[in-house]
Amino acid sequence: MNQVLLYCRPGFEKECAGEIQTKATDVEIYGFPRTKSNSGYVIFECYQPGDAEKLVKKLPFSSLIFARQMVLVAGQVTDMPVGDRISPLLAALAEYSGEFPRCGDIRVEMPDTNDGKELSKFCRKFTVPLRQALRKQGYLFTKDNAKKPVLHVFFTAPGECYVGYSSSDNNSDFFMGIPRLKFPADAPSRSTLKLEEAFHVFIPREEWDERLASGMWAVDLGACPGGWTYQLVQRSMFVHAIDNGQMADSLMETGQVKHHEVDGFKFEPPRKNVTWLVCDMVEKPARVAHLMGQWLVKGWAKETIFNLKLPMKGRYDEVLQDLENLKVFLIKNGLKFNLQAKHLYHDREEITVHIQVLNPVTPH
């Protein structure tokens, strides 16, 4: 097994490939990415046998920005007969007898593309008989086990797929790497799903009661019409909404929102009791990143989730530079922190960043 499969947003294969190349080199594993424009996935091929397995063990999935899932590939199956697609899959797995772990779940997936969507109905129907066959052959436990590896069958065409597995403690919990969220009918804009997805991706569910607690104060920079504020209000927080535009009446009627018609780069919270800072302003990414760093260094917020809008060219380089500058600024000012960044499903030409300060400073 010398290949790693990475799912990504169609059109971002180049960024995903550049990132895995850099990350692999950082842990002294060498290879090359294979990409196809708008395919929704990348294959990273290692030069040395066994290095792919080392890579998925050494590389934290959470450190990848542009990958939605990371799978160790056992093989590629092509020319699968219409009447029997299971036998070729079992034959591919048999070649790795002793190397392929017994898995606790199976996901039959496809790229997030128009062609992939045409495969979705087949994949759903195919999952049941395949699961039964894999259990019979011992590749799956008889009952689902969330602590065991996940077996992935990733169809790229009706008769072609990659088969492999991911580690349950170093992968995406979500089918296709995409949280399934429903747009709330009373939300002011679809941007609300970006912040909801960020909560699912960045904050462990068991910590929501503590870190997304009712009664907290939050600031939403660039708030109007209130898509992100909506998520905070739904969690019974109080929000300073900062924007020169108008907020949705439904949010103002809750009594939980104070609307400040000022520039988000000039606003200072009247009281220094803010836990959350969120920001979805359309601005240069370097400027937004620095502003977030200033809020954290001044102790004006303890956690932040914000978007960095990406340029048309050099998107990966821009991300690396902005995040590195931000890390240096925080470290220089004595902050300890956790930082994660992800190109979320509900993002477009942007990435979402989360920072949790581990040693909050006294506000000044």
N, C-alpha and C positions, 0 to 999 in steps of 0.2 A: 504494500500500500504506500504509494508515493505521491498521492494527490490530495489536495484540500479543496473542497467546494465551498464557495461563499455566495450567498444570495445577496442581491443588492437592488436598488431602484433602477429600472431601465433608464439608460442614459448616463449612469454614474459608474459604469464598468471601469473606466479609466482611473477614476479616483479610488475605487475599491482595489484595483490591481496595484496601483502605486502604494497604497497603504500596506497591503499584505507583503509586498516586496520589501518595504522599509522595515516592517515589524519582524519579518523573518530574518533579515540580515542582522538586526539588533540582537537576536538570540543565536547568531552564528549558524543559521540554517539557510542553505542557498538553493535557489531554484528560479523559476520564471513563471509569470502569469500568462494564461491564455484567455483572451477575451474576444467577444463578438459584440459589436455595437447594438445597443438596445435589447440585448438578450436577457438581462436581469440576473446574470450570474457570472462568476469568474472561477476559473480553475487555476490553482497554483500547483505547479509540478516541481517537486523536489528532485535534486540531482542524485542524492544518495538514498538507497533503500532504507526505510525505517524512519527517515527524517520527517515525513508528514505526521507520523504518530507523535514524534517528539514535539513538533510545532504546535499541534492542538493541545498538548499538555502544558507547554511552556507559555503559550500566548493566551492571556486572559481575554475571553470574548468581549468582556465589558470595555476593553481598551480599544476596540475597533469602532471607528466612527461610521464608515460607509457599508459595513457588512451587517445584514439582518440575521444571518445564521452562518455557522461554521461547522462543516461536516467532513470527517475523515472518509475518503472514498475507498471502497473496496474494489469497485470495478464499474465499467460502463457496459451496459447491455444494449445491443442494437439489433435491428431486424427481428423484433419479437413477433412471432406469428399471432395473428388476430385470435385464433381459437385457443391459444395457450401461452399467455404471457407469464405465468407463474413459474413454469419449469426452467426457462432461461435465467430467471432471477435466482432460483434455488441453486442452479449450476454455478452461477457467478459466486454465490456465497460459499459454496462447497470448496472452491479453490483456496479459500482462506480459513479452512477448518483449523481450529486451534488458535487462530489469531482474532477472529471475529467474536466479540463478547455476546453473551446472552442478554437480550435487551428487554426493557420493561414497558416499551410502548413503540408504536409504529406511526409514522407520518408519511402518507403518500402525497407528495407536493408537486408544485409546478412553478415556473417563473411568474412574476407579477407583470405579465405582458398580455396583449390581446390574444396572442396564440396560446398563452398559458391558460387564459380564462376559458378557452374552448376545450381544454383538457380537464377542467375542474369537475365536470359531471362524471366523466369516466373515472377520475381518481377517487372520488367519493364511493362509487360503486365497487371499484377494484379493491378498496381497502379491506372490506369484510372477508372475502375469500382468501386474500393474501395473508391476512392476519391468522386465519385458521391454518393455512399451510405452513406458515412460519412457526407457529406453536407446535404443530405436529412434528416438524423437523428439529425442534429444540432451539430455534433462533430467538424465540420470544418466550417469556415466562407465561404460564397459563393464566395469570391475572396481571393487569396493569400494575407497574411498580415505578412510581415517580422518581425513585432514588437510583434506578438503574439506567444504563445508556439508552438513548433513543435511536431506533433504526429508521433511517430515512431512505425513501425511494423517490427520486426527483426526476419527473418526466420532462424532457425537453422537446419531445415530439411523440405522436401516438405510439410508435414502436421503439422508442429510445429512452433510456433513463440511466441515471447514476444511482448506485446503491452504496450506502455507507452508514456511519453512525456518529452521533455526537454524545458528549458527556453531559449528564444531567446537571452537573454543577459548573459547566463551562459552555453554556449554549443559550439560545433564546428559548424561553418557556412557551413561545407562541407558535402556532401553526403557520408555516411560511415566514416566521419571524415577524408576524404582523398582529398586534393586539386587535381583537374584533370589538369595536366600539360603535355604539349607536348614537347618532346625532340627536341631542335633546330638542324636542320641538319648540321649547320656550327659550332656547339659547339665542342671543342676538346675532351670532355669526358662526360659520363653520370652523373658524379658527379655535373655537373652544376645544375641539378634539385634539389639537396640538398639545395643549397643556394637560389634558386628561391622559393622553398617551405618555407624556413625559413622566407623570406621576407613576404610571404602571411600570415604565421601563427603569426609572432611576431610584425609586423608593420601594423597598421591600414591603409587601402588603401587611406583614405583621407589625410594621412600624408606623402605619398610617394614623392610628389613633393618637400616637404621641407627636409625630412630626407634622401632621396635617390636622391639628386639633381645633375644635370649635373655640371661638373666643380669641383666637390669634389675630394680630394685626398684620396686614399685607399691603404692599404698594405695587400697583400695576402701572408701569410706564408705557405710554402709547396705548392707552386702554380702549379707546372708543372703537366700535360701539359697545364693547364689553364682553367679548368672547372669553377672554382669560379671566376677567373679573367674575364672570358667571361661575366658573369652576370653584373659585375661592368662596363666593357667597353660598354655593351649594354645600360647602363644608363648614358653614356657619362661622366664617371668618368675617372680620371687618376690614374694609378695603379703602385705601386712598387711591382713587382712579385719576391718573394724570394724563390729560389730553386736551387740546384746544377744541376738539370736536365734541359732539353731543353723545352722552351715554344713553343707553336704552332705558326708557321709562320704567320698565319692569324691574330693573336692577335698583334704580333710585327709590322705588316704592318699598323696597325691603327694609330701608332704614339702616342698612349695613354698609352703604357706600357713601363716601365723601368725594365729590368731584372737584378737582382743582384744574382750572383752565390755564395751565402754565406749561412752559417748555420742560420736557422731561429731563433735559440736561441741567436745568437750573433748580429743580425742585429739591427741597430739603424737608424731611418729615418733621412736623411740628412737635411731635413727641418721639423720643427714641425708644419705642417699644415695638418695633417692627421685627417680625420673625422672617417673613417671606418677601422677597423682591422678585417680581416677574416682569419681563420686558419683551415685547414683540414689535419694537419700533423699526421702521424702514430707514435704516441709516448705514453708513459705512461700518463694516464689521469691527475694524480696529477701534473705532470710536466707541462703539457699544461695549466691547470687551473691557476697555479701559474704564468706562463709567461703572460697570459692574464691580470691577476691582476696587474703585474708590469707595463705593458704598460698603463693601465688606471690610476694607481697611479702616474706615471711619467707625465701624461698629453699628452702622445704620440698619443692617440686616444680618441674619444668621445663615440663611440659605437663599439661593437664587436659581431661577430657571430663566434662560433667555435664548433668543434666536440670533444667529449671526447670518445675515444675508450674504450669499456667495456671489462673486463676480462671474462673468460669462466665461472667462479664461483663467487658468491657473487656480482652480477652486481648491484643490488639495493643498497647494503651497500656501494659499491665503489662510486656510484653516490652521495649518501647522504653525505659521508665523504668529497669528493672533493668539492662539492658545499658549504658545511658548512665552510670548511677551507677558501675557496675563499671569502665568505661573511664576515667572521671575518677579513680577511686581508684588504678588502676594507673599512670596517667600522673603523678599527683601524687607517687607514690612512685618515680618515675624509671624505670619499666619500659617497654621497647619490646616490642611483642608483635603477633602476628597473632591476630585473633578472628573466628571464623565461628559462625553460628548457623543451625540448620535444623530445620524441622518434618519429621522423618524419617518414612518409611513405617511403621516399627515403633513410632513414638511414638503416643500417643493425645492426651490433654489436657495436652500438655507440648511443649517444644522441647528440642533438644540443642545444647549450646554447646561449642566447642573453642577453647582458648587455648594458643598456643605462645609462650613467653617467648624473645625474641631476644637479650637481654642478661642471662643468669641471674646472680642475686646470691648472695653468700656466705651460706649458711644461718645463721640466728641465732634 
